[in-house]
Amino acid sequence: MPNYTRDPAFVAMIHGVDQMIVELAQQRIPDAQAIANRYAGDNNLQGHAKGLVPVAIWFARAHNSHLVRVRIATNLDRDMGQYRTETRDRTLWGPIQRDFIAALAAHGTDVVTSGGDPDTPHRVADIVSTYLPTSWGGNQRTGGAGGTVIKRTLKIMSHTLLV
């Protein structure tokens, strides 16, 4: 069970992605605004963002080839709202979901955040079961708020970290 909260590169990546989200939100990029609003407590969804952004980073580090596909299939200026084509594209998100569930099964005990308290590790499986729908390996019957945080984070990373 790796504890990524002790990995300086992983911690730096969380801070970097968080900063990218804030900066892009200030530039009115819709998906960044949605995550930044969650960070700020919009609809009481701050736990989704604070837990799932590190999970998305954890997944992307192990499956970075998906970022290329996400970049090609998405547009940073378009919002991944509930009924948008980008959000519902099964040819894009289906393989990502399958690999995400496989990674969760193999490495769900990995620790990706401490919730601000180094003595309170949060494992990937715990975060996923709390915030993601069953279609992403979680325990929520629906869970659109959690799924969109994962998708939006991967999208933002694909458009900012790939050159």
C-alpha positions as CSV (number, residue, x, y, z in Angstrom):
1,M,0.0,0.0,0.0
2,P,2.0,3.0,-1.2
3,N,1.4,6.3,0.6
4,Y,1.6,9.0,-2.1
5,T,1.3,11.7,0.5
6,R,4.9,11.0,1.3
7,D,5.9,11.2,-2.4
8,P,7.1,14.8,-3.0
9,A,6.4,14.6,-6.8
10,F,2.9,13.4,-6.2
11,V,2.2,16.1,-3.6
12,A,3.7,18.7,-5.9
13,M,1.4,17.5,-8.7
14,I,-1.7,17.9,-6.5
15,H,-0.7,21.4,-5.7
16,G,0.1,22.2,-9.3
17,V,-3.2,20.8,-10.6
18,D,-5.0,22.7,-7.9
19,Q,-3.3,25.9,-8.9
20,M,-4.0,25.2,-12.6
21,I,-7.7,24.7,-11.7
22,V,-7.8,28.0,-9.8
23,E,-5.9,29.9,-12.6
24,L,-8.1,28.5,-15.3
25,A,-11.3,29.3,-13.3
26,Q,-10.1,32.9,-13.1
27,Q,-9.8,32.8,-16.9
28,R,-13.4,31.5,-17.1
29,I,-12.7,28.0,-18.3
30,P,-16.0,26.3,-17.4
31,D,-14.7,22.9,-16.1
32,A,-12.1,24.6,-13.9
33,Q,-14.8,27.0,-12.6
34,A,-17.0,24.0,-11.7
35,I,-14.2,22.3,-9.7
36,A,-13.1,25.6,-8.1
37,N,-16.7,26.2,-7.1
38,R,-16.7,22.8,-5.5
39,Y,-13.5,23.6,-3.6
40,A,-15.3,26.7,-2.3
41,G,-18.2,24.6,-1.0
42,D,-20.7,25.1,-3.8
43,N,-23.6,22.7,-3.2
44,N,-21.6,21.3,-0.3
45,L,-19.4,19.3,-2.8
46,Q,-16.0,20.4,-1.5
47,G,-15.3,16.8,-0.4
48,H,-15.8,15.6,-4.0
49,A,-13.1,18.0,-5.3
50,K,-10.6,17.6,-2.5
51,G,-10.8,13.8,-2.6
52,L,-11.3,13.1,-6.3
53,V,-8.7,15.5,-7.8
54,P,-5.9,13.5,-6.2
55,V,-7.6,10.3,-7.3
56,A,-7.6,11.6,-10.9
57,I,-3.9,12.4,-10.6
58,W,-3.2,9.0,-9.2
59,F,-5.0,7.4,-12.1
60,A,-3.4,9.6,-14.8
61,R,0.1,8.9,-13.5
62,A,-0.5,5.2,-14.1
63,H,-2.5,5.5,-17.3
64,N,-1.2,8.7,-18.9
65,S,-2.0,7.4,-22.4
66,H,-5.6,8.2,-21.7
67,L,-4.7,11.9,-21.4
68,V,-3.8,12.0,-25.0
69,R,-7.2,10.5,-26.0
70,V,-9.0,13.0,-23.7
71,R,-7.1,15.9,-25.2
72,I,-8.1,14.9,-28.7
73,A,-11.7,14.3,-27.9
74,T,-12.4,17.4,-25.8
75,N,-12.2,21.2,-26.0
76,L,-11.0,23.1,-23.0
77,D,-13.4,26.0,-23.7
78,R,-16.5,23.7,-23.6
79,D,-18.3,22.9,-20.4
80,M,-18.7,19.2,-19.5
81,G,-22.2,19.8,-18.3
82,Q,-24.6,17.0,-17.5
83,Y,-26.0,16.6,-21.0
84,R,-23.0,17.6,-23.1
85,T,-21.7,15.2,-25.7
86,E,-18.2,15.4,-24.3
87,T,-19.5,14.2,-21.0
88,R,-21.4,11.3,-22.3
89,D,-19.0,10.1,-25.0
90,R,-18.8,6.3,-24.2
91,T,-16.1,5.7,-26.8
92,L,-13.9,8.1,-24.8
93,W,-14.9,7.4,-21.2
94,G,-15.8,3.7,-21.4
95,P,-12.1,2.5,-21.7
96,I,-11.1,5.0,-19.1
97,Q,-13.7,3.7,-16.7
98,R,-12.7,0.1,-17.3
99,D,-9.0,0.9,-16.6
100,F,-10.0,3.1,-13.6
101,I,-12.0,0.1,-12.1
102,A,-9.1,-2.2,-12.8
103,A,-6.6,0.2,-11.1
104,L,-9.0,0.5,-8.2
105,A,-9.2,-3.3,-7.8
106,A,-5.4,-3.7,-8.0
107,H,-4.3,-0.6,-6.0
108,G,-7.3,0.7,-4.1
109,T,-5.4,0.7,-0.9
110,D,-3.0,3.3,-2.1
111,V,-3.1,6.5,0.0
112,V,-3.5,9.7,-2.0
113,T,-4.5,12.3,0.5
114,S,-4.5,12.8,4.3
115,G,-7.4,15.3,4.3
116,G,-5.0,17.8,6.0
117,D,-4.1,15.4,8.8
118,P,-1.0,13.3,8.2
119,D,-2.4,10.8,10.7
120,T,-5.6,10.3,8.7
121,P,-4.7,8.6,5.4
122,H,-7.4,8.4,2.8
123,R,-7.1,5.4,0.5
124,V,-8.3,5.5,-3.1
125,A,-10.9,2.9,-2.5
126,D,-12.4,4.9,0.4
127,I,-12.6,8.1,-1.6
128,V,-14.1,6.3,-4.6
129,S,-16.7,4.4,-2.6
130,T,-17.8,7.7,-1.0
131,Y,-17.9,9.9,-4.0
132,L,-18.2,7.9,-7.2
133,P,-21.1,5.9,-8.8
134,T,-21.0,2.2,-9.2
135,S,-20.1,2.7,-12.9
136,W,-16.7,4.1,-11.7
137,G,-16.2,1.4,-9.0
138,G,-17.9,3.4,-6.2
139,N,-20.9,2.8,-4.0
140,Q,-23.2,5.6,-5.2
141,R,-26.2,4.6,-7.3
142,T,-25.8,7.8,-9.3
143,G,-23.0,10.2,-8.4
144,G,-22.8,12.6,-11.4
145,A,-21.0,15.1,-9.2
146,G,-18.1,12.7,-8.5
147,G,-17.8,11.4,-12.0
148,T,-17.6,14.9,-13.5
149,V,-14.8,15.8,-11.1
150,I,-12.8,12.9,-12.4
151,K,-13.6,13.7,-16.0
152,R,-13.0,17.4,-15.7
153,T,-9.7,16.9,-13.9
154,L,-8.5,14.5,-16.5
155,K,-9.6,16.9,-19.2
156,I,-7.8,19.9,-17.5
157,M,-4.7,17.8,-17.1
158,S,-4.8,16.7,-20.7
159,H,-5.0,20.3,-22.0
160,T,-2.4,21.7,-19.6
161,L,0.2,19.1,-18.9
162,L,0.6,17.7,-22.5
163,V,2.5,19.8,-25.0
